[in-house]
Amino acid sequence: MTNKLQQAVAVTSLSEQRMREFLGDASHELRIPLTVVRGYVDILFSGRELSDEQRGRAIRRLISESTRMDVIINDLLLLAELGEVDQTLDGEVDLSQIVIDHFADLGMHQPDRKVNINVKPAIIANGNAEYLERLVANIKSNILRHTGSEVEVRVSLEQQGDEIVLEVDDAGPGLSPSMYQRSTTEFQRFDRSRSPDGGGFGLGLSIIASIVQRHSGRLEFSKSSLGGLLTRIVLPMRRSTSQS
């Protein structure tokens, strides 16, 4: 009984800590677009005489920043959802098809980029199809955001024993040395030292890390043989029923 009470207290304390971190992350992510929106609203209603060009720019910025806030809010809601314990993660997901679809799109939309796809067919993962789709989409988005349109990308997916291994190499700038040393858990919070305006990952990497953890997997970063970043994700063929 004492042990159970201690475990319950520990779980409650951890949940409260995560909630405080989550609220801090939300505040940080939303502060920049909110500041921009407030600034342009003030300009539009200040009574100043504006040219058509200035007014048009203000309206475009209001639209773009409100869209950005919508994306951030959806990301935050997804992170909150990933923190819930009562999720069904035992569906059969064709991970091969998801990876092929996303990286074939990458090559199609950026014809100057060499995309080498080496995906074994019919690699079936146990998990949530929507989350695994988002996982691959975020990896692709990071490549689009942080590498040039001509930078080479190699993606592979295969089964190794009782594990599924997804590797994505790129020839971009890679990460700082300290980032390679981080664990999956450390990536589950927004890294304030790498804000979106500074070329960082925003909440995208937090989402990747959270999805991998929820599927009992491992997330690793290392220097790519192409000179950029190697993202390696290892998932079990079947998720352990002992983990919530």
C-alpha positions in Angstrom: 0.0 0.0 0.0 2.8 2.4 0.9 4.6 1.6 -2.3 1.5 2.2 -4.4 0.9 5.6 -2.6 4.5 6.6 -3.3 4.2 5.7 -6.9 0.9 7.6 -7.2 2.5 10.7 -5.7 5.5 10.4 -8.0 3.2 10.1 -11.1 1.2 13.1 -10.0 4.3 15.2 -9.4 5.7 14.2 -12.8 2.4 15.1 -14.5 2.4 18.5 -12.8 5.9 19.1 -13.9 5.1 18.2 -17.5 2.1 20.4 -17.4 4.2 23.4 -16.2 6.7 22.6 -19.0 4.0 22.3 -21.5 2.5 25.7 -20.6 5.9 27.3 -20.7 6.5 25.8 -24.2 3.1 27.0 -25.4 3.7 30.6 -24.1 7.1 30.7 -25.7 5.9 29.4 -29.1 2.9 31.7 -29.3 4.7 34.9 -28.0 6.4 35.8 -31.3 3.4 35.6 -33.7 1.2 37.2 -31.1 3.6 40.1 -30.8 3.7 40.5 -34.6 -0.1 40.4 -34.9 -0.5 43.0 -32.1 2.0 45.3 -33.8 0.3 45.2 -37.2 -3.1 45.7 -35.6 -1.8 48.7 -33.8 -0.5 50.1 -37.0 -3.8 49.5 -38.9 -5.8 51.2 -36.2 -3.4 54.0 -35.3 -5.0 56.5 -37.6 -1.7 56.8 -39.6 -2.1 57.4 -43.3 -0.8 54.2 -45.0 -0.1 53.5 -48.6 -1.9 50.6 -50.3 1.4 48.7 -50.3 1.9 49.2 -46.5 -1.7 48.2 -45.8 -1.4 45.2 -48.0 1.8 44.1 -46.3 0.1 44.5 -42.9 -2.8 42.3 -43.9 -0.6 39.6 -45.4 1.5 39.5 -42.2 -1.7 39.2 -40.1 -2.8 36.3 -42.2 0.6 34.5 -42.2 1.1 34.9 -38.5 -2.5 33.8 -37.6 -1.8 30.7 -39.8 1.4 30.2 -37.9 -0.4 30.3 -34.6 -3.0 27.8 -35.9 -0.1 25.4 -36.7 1.5 25.9 -33.3 -1.8 25.3 -31.5 -2.4 22.1 -33.4 1.1 21.0 -32.6 0.6 21.7 -28.9 -2.7 19.9 -28.9 -1.0 16.9 -30.5 1.8 16.9 -27.9 -0.8 17.0 -25.2 -2.6 14.1 -26.8 0.6 12.1 -27.0 1.0 12.6 -23.3 -2.2 10.8 -22.6 -2.0 7.2 -21.5 -5.3 5.8 -22.8 -4.3 5.7 -26.4 -4.8 2.8 -28.9 -1.4 2.1 -30.4 -1.9 -1.5 -31.6 -3.0 -1.0 -35.2 -1.2 -2.5 -38.1 0.5 0.3 -40.1 2.2 -0.1 -43.5 5.2 2.1 -42.7 6.8 1.2 -46.0 4.0 3.0 -47.9 4.1 6.0 -45.7 7.9 6.5 -46.1 7.7 5.9 -49.9 4.8 8.4 -50.3 6.4 11.2 -48.4 9.9 11.0 -49.8 8.7 10.4 -53.4 6.8 13.7 -52.9 10.0 15.3 -51.8 11.8 14.4 -55.0 8.8 15.3 -57.2 8.4 18.8 -55.7 12.2 19.5 -55.7 13.5 18.0 -58.9 17.0 19.3 -58.3 17.3 17.2 -55.1 18.6 13.7 -55.4 16.4 11.4 -53.3 17.6 7.8 -52.9 14.8 5.6 -51.5 15.7 2.1 -50.3 12.6 0.9 -48.5 11.8 -2.8 -48.0 8.2 -3.5 -49.0 5.4 -4.3 -46.5 7.2 -3.3 -43.3 4.3 -3.4 -40.9 4.6 -1.5 -37.6 2.2 -1.8 -34.6 1.0 1.6 -33.6 -1.2 4.6 -34.5 -1.3 5.3 -38.3 -2.0 9.0 -37.8 1.0 9.5 -35.4 3.4 7.5 -37.6 2.3 9.5 -40.7 3.0 12.6 -38.7 6.4 11.3 -37.6 7.6 10.8 -41.2 6.0 14.1 -42.3 7.9 16.0 -39.6 11.2 14.4 -40.7 10.6 15.5 -44.2 9.6 19.0 -43.1 12.9 19.3 -41.2 14.8 18.5 -44.4 12.7 21.0 -46.4 13.3 23.7 -43.8 17.0 23.2 -43.0 18.6 22.1 -46.2 18.8 23.5 -49.7 16.5 22.2 -52.5 19.5 20.5 -54.2 20.8 18.7 -51.1 21.0 14.9 -51.4 18.8 12.7 -49.2 18.9 9.0 -48.6 16.1 7.1 -46.8 16.1 3.5 -45.9 13.6 1.3 -44.0 14.1 -2.4 -43.1 13.5 -5.0 -40.5 16.5 -6.0 -38.4 15.6 -8.9 -36.2 12.5 -8.0 -34.1 13.0 -4.2 -34.8 12.1 -1.8 -37.6 14.9 0.6 -38.5 14.2 3.9 -40.4 17.3 6.0 -41.4 17.2 9.3 -43.1 20.5 10.9 -44.2 21.0 14.3 -45.7 23.9 16.4 -46.9 22.8 19.5 -45.2 24.5 21.5 -42.4 23.7 18.9 -39.6 23.4 19.8 -35.9 25.7 21.4 -33.4 27.9 18.8 -31.6 25.9 19.1 -28.3 22.6 18.3 -30.1 24.0 14.8 -31.1 24.5 13.9 -27.5 20.9 14.4 -26.4 18.5 11.6 -25.5 15.0 11.3 -26.8 13.6 12.5 -23.5 15.6 15.7 -23.7 14.0 16.5 -27.1 10.5 16.3 -25.7 10.6 20.0 -24.8 10.9 22.9 -27.2 14.6 23.9 -27.2 14.5 27.6 -26.5 18.1 28.0 -27.7 16.9 27.0 -31.2 13.8 29.1 -31.9 12.1 29.0 -35.2 13.4 32.5 -36.0 16.9 31.2 -35.3 16.7 28.3 -37.6 15.7 25.8 -34.9 13.2 22.9 -34.9 10.3 24.5 -33.0 7.9 21.8 -31.8 8.5 19.5 -34.7 11.4 17.7 -33.0 9.4 17.4 -29.8 6.6 15.8 -31.7 9.0 13.3 -33.4 10.5 12.4 -30.0 7.1 12.0 -28.4 5.7 9.8 -31.1 8.8 7.6 -31.0 8.6 7.2 -27.2 4.9 6.5 -27.3 5.7 3.6 -29.7 8.4 2.3 -27.4 11.1 3.2 -29.9 14.5 4.9 -29.9 15.5 8.2 -31.6 19.1 8.8 -32.5 21.0 11.6 -34.2 24.5 11.3 -35.6 26.7 12.8 -38.4 25.6 11.5 -41.8 28.0 9.9 -44.2 26.7 12.6 -46.6 28.1 15.3 -44.2 24.8 16.4 -42.7 22.4 14.7 -40.3 21.5 11.1 -39.9 18.1 10.5 -38.2 17.7 7.0 -37.0 14.5 5.6 -35.6 14.1 2.1 -34.2 10.7 0.7 -33.5 9.8 -2.7 -32.1 7.9 -5.0 -34.5 5.3 -5.3 -31.7 4.8 -2.8 -28.9 5.3 -4.2 -25.4 1.9 -4.6 -23.6 3.7 -3.7 -20.3 4.0 -0.1 -21.3 1.1 2.3 -21.3 
